[in-house]
Amino acid sequence: MRKCLTVAGLALVLLAVGCAKEEAENPYATPEATVQVFAKAMKEGDFAAALDCYDDAALSSEAVGVEGLSEHEIRNLFLKSLEASREPYAKDEVTNLESRLLTAEVTYELGGVKHTHALVNQEGEWKLATSLTR
């Protein structure tokens, strides 16, 4: 019995170490990690890094609802939008971070205001879902 408990305990330790290693190698390994990367980038004013947290569809004309703009123009609009929404991230820290993994929805509070992001998995990386971000 004692041997089984030791083996089970060792398995749990290896699982925890494996998850921590995966997050270190892939900053988007979990929905929570992606939101933390996003919040840190916004706090530091690194809007390109914040934009990297969004799914591939973020820079499409359908996502922004404007036809006829180049990807470069859409990227610049997106970066300006992120810059305009930076203030709460610069002033406060993300708290009460929790996620629902079945729906990949992460909620957190920032300056007393609740935020919710839906995320999608793209090739093993969790990214903010453009069309579902609230």
C-alpha positions as CSV (number, residue, x, y, z in Angstrom):
1,M,0.0,0.0,0.0
2,R,2.8,2.4,1.0
3,K,4.6,1.6,-2.3
4,C,1.4,2.5,-4.3
5,L,1.1,5.8,-2.5
6,T,4.8,6.6,-3.2
7,V,4.3,5.9,-6.9
8,A,1.2,8.0,-7.1
9,G,2.9,10.9,-5.3
10,L,5.9,10.7,-7.6
11,A,3.5,10.7,-10.6
12,L,1.8,13.8,-9.4
13,V,5.2,15.6,-8.9
14,L,6.3,14.6,-12.4
15,L,3.0,15.9,-13.8
16,A,3.4,19.2,-12.0
17,V,7.0,19.6,-13.2
18,G,6.0,18.7,-16.8
19,C,3.3,21.4,-16.8
20,A,5.6,24.0,-15.4
21,K,8.2,23.1,-18.0
22,E,5.7,23.4,-20.8
23,E,4.6,26.9,-19.7
24,A,8.2,28.0,-19.5
25,E,8.8,26.7,-23.1
26,N,5.4,27.9,-24.4
27,P,4.1,31.1,-22.8
28,Y,0.7,30.3,-24.3
29,A,0.5,26.7,-22.9
30,T,-2.7,27.4,-20.9
31,P,-5.5,30.0,-21.2
32,E,-4.4,31.5,-17.8
33,A,-0.8,31.8,-19.0
34,T,-1.9,33.6,-22.2
35,V,-4.0,36.1,-20.2
36,Q,-1.0,36.7,-17.9
37,V,1.3,37.3,-20.9
38,F,-1.3,39.7,-22.3
39,A,-1.7,41.6,-19.0
40,K,2.1,41.9,-18.6
41,A,2.5,43.2,-22.1
42,M,-0.3,45.7,-21.6
43,K,1.2,46.9,-18.3
44,E,4.6,47.3,-20.0
45,G,3.1,49.0,-23.0
46,D,4.4,46.3,-25.3
47,F,1.4,46.3,-27.6
48,A,3.1,44.1,-30.2
49,A,3.5,41.4,-27.5
50,A,-0.1,41.9,-26.5
51,L,-1.2,41.5,-30.1
52,D,0.7,38.2,-30.3
53,C,-1.7,36.9,-27.7
54,Y,-4.6,37.1,-30.1
55,D,-5.7,34.4,-32.6
56,D,-4.6,34.5,-36.2
57,A,-8.0,36.0,-37.3
58,A,-7.3,39.2,-35.3
59,L,-5.7,40.9,-38.3
60,S,-8.4,40.0,-40.8
61,S,-10.8,42.6,-42.2
62,E,-13.7,40.4,-41.0
63,A,-12.5,40.7,-37.4
64,V,-12.3,44.5,-37.4
65,G,-15.3,45.0,-39.6
66,V,-13.5,47.2,-42.2
67,E,-13.1,46.1,-45.8
68,G,-10.3,47.3,-48.0
69,L,-7.5,47.7,-45.4
70,S,-4.2,46.0,-45.7
71,E,-3.0,43.7,-42.9
72,H,-0.4,46.4,-42.0
73,E,-3.2,49.0,-41.7
74,I,-5.3,46.7,-39.6
75,R,-2.3,45.9,-37.4
76,N,-1.7,49.6,-36.8
77,L,-5.4,50.1,-35.9
78,F,-5.2,47.2,-33.5
79,L,-2.0,48.4,-31.9
80,K,-3.6,51.9,-31.4
81,S,-6.7,50.3,-29.9
82,L,-4.6,48.3,-27.4
83,E,-2.7,51.5,-26.5
84,A,-5.9,53.3,-25.9
85,S,-7.1,50.5,-23.5
86,R,-3.8,50.2,-21.6
87,E,-4.6,52.4,-18.5
88,P,-6.2,49.8,-16.2
89,Y,-3.4,47.3,-16.9
90,A,-0.7,50.0,-16.2
91,K,-2.4,50.9,-12.8
92,D,-3.5,47.5,-11.5
93,E,-2.6,43.9,-11.3
94,V,-4.8,41.0,-12.6
95,T,-6.5,39.3,-9.7
96,N,-9.0,36.5,-9.2
97,L,-7.8,34.8,-12.4
98,E,-9.8,31.6,-13.1
99,S,-10.8,29.7,-16.1
100,R,-13.3,27.2,-17.4
101,L,-11.3,24.8,-19.4
102,L,-14.2,23.2,-21.2
103,T,-15.1,26.5,-22.8
104,A,-11.6,28.0,-22.5
105,E,-13.0,31.1,-20.9
106,V,-10.8,33.1,-18.5
107,T,-12.2,35.8,-16.1
108,Y,-10.2,38.2,-14.0
109,E,-10.5,41.5,-12.2
110,L,-8.5,44.5,-13.1
111,G,-9.0,47.6,-10.9
112,G,-12.3,46.2,-9.6
113,V,-13.7,45.6,-13.1
114,K,-14.4,42.0,-14.2
115,H,-13.1,41.0,-17.6
116,T,-13.8,37.8,-19.5
117,H,-11.8,36.4,-22.5
118,A,-12.6,33.4,-24.6
119,L,-9.6,31.6,-25.9
120,V,-8.9,29.2,-28.8
121,N,-6.2,26.6,-29.1
122,Q,-4.0,27.2,-32.2
123,E,-1.4,24.5,-32.7
124,G,-0.8,23.9,-28.9
125,E,-0.9,27.6,-28.0
126,W,-3.9,29.3,-26.3
127,K,-4.8,32.7,-27.9
128,L,-7.4,35.3,-27.2
129,A,-10.3,34.7,-29.5
130,T,-10.9,37.8,-31.5
131,S,-14.6,37.3,-32.3
132,L,-15.4,36.1,-28.8
133,T,-13.4,38.6,-26.6
134,R,-15.7,40.5,-24.3
